[in-house]
Amino acid sequence: MTSAPPDPCTYTLDGDVGVITLDDGKANVITHGVLTAFHDALDRAEREAGAVLICGREGYLSGGFDLAEMTAGPERARALVTAGARLHTRLHTFPRPVVVAVTGHAVAAGAILLLVTDWNVGEQGRYRIGLPETTIGMPLPHFAVAYARARLSPPQFGPATDLGAMYDPSGALAAGFLHALVAPGEAREAALAEAHRLAGSIHPAAFALTRERTRRPLAEAVLDVLDDDVTELTTGAG
């Protein structure tokens, strides 16, 4: 008998930290099913956790949107990218600290996860992080540009967006995708420790109100143009 494929998005509670794990056994692509499970996990974390940890599997955080869906026609691509942008925006404004453990490739929509969260720790290794859209014939959507501008170091903003630069872990740290870098195999432990620290030190109500003040204006600007943004993305590439 062959074993069942892993659940691509699962949630567990580790004390006061809600842990969301992406693991489809392959590239951790983002599908509608993953997005639905992710929102369900965030719903639970908002009710019962003081912070959130997002982690992938060895070799991949996420390879981005599901290519099969993205190439199945403009309508299906538009629906997936719109849903993905809404998840990214929810993470950007989430009323709990969100920490990411990066144990492998974070590409396109996977890299955008790193632009909208609070503290990202990677580990040394042979993997890449970045937004390669312009190198594969796709314009970078407005929401990705907006979140990149808010997070990345000014000297690396252009290379990361216009030029589709892909970074090794040390380069991603310098560019601003990562906040810390640890030895191989230590990212999840370091990220979980930081999530527990934040859960125990951040006052939830004060954090949530401050989050509204610091991030809601950008999120609203992103959502105001999202329909036009995604339409351009799915019809404007050559």
Buried (B, 14 or more C-beta within 10 A) or exposed (E): EEEEEBBBBEBEEEBBBBBBBBBBEEBBBBBBEBBEBBBEBBEBBBEEBBBBBBBBBEBBBBBBBBEEBBEEEEEBBBBBBBBBBBBBBBBBBBBBBBBBBBBBBBBBBBBBBBBBBBBBBBBBBEBBBBBBBBEEEBBBBBBBBBBBBBBBEEEBBEBBBEBBBBBBBEBBBBBBBBBBBBEEEBBBEBBBBBBBBBBEEBEBEEBBEEBEEEBEEBBEEBBEBBEEBBBBBBEEEE
